[in-house]
Amino acid sequence: MISTLRIFTCSYNARLWCCGN
């Protein structure tokens, strides 16, 4: 579940901090 949550958060906030930092 942690993995799914991380992927969901990354996809949802990718431009914010996950892939936009």
C-alpha positions as CSV (number, residue, x, y, z in Angstrom):
1,M,0.0,0.0,0.0
2,I,2.9,2.3,0.7
3,S,4.1,1.9,-2.9
4,T,0.7,2.7,-4.3
5,L,0.4,5.7,-2.1
6,R,3.8,6.9,-3.1
7,I,3.1,6.5,-6.8
8,F,-0.3,8.2,-6.4
9,T,1.3,11.1,-4.6
10,C,4.1,11.3,-7.1
11,S,1.7,11.3,-10.0
12,Y,-0.6,13.8,-8.3
13,N,2.1,16.2,-7.2
14,A,4.8,15.3,-9.8
15,R,5.1,19.0,-10.9
16,L,5.1,20.2,-7.3
17,W,8.0,18.4,-5.6
18,C,8.4,14.8,-6.8
19,C,9.7,15.5,-10.2
20,G,9.6,19.3,-10.3
21,N,12.1,20.0,-7.5
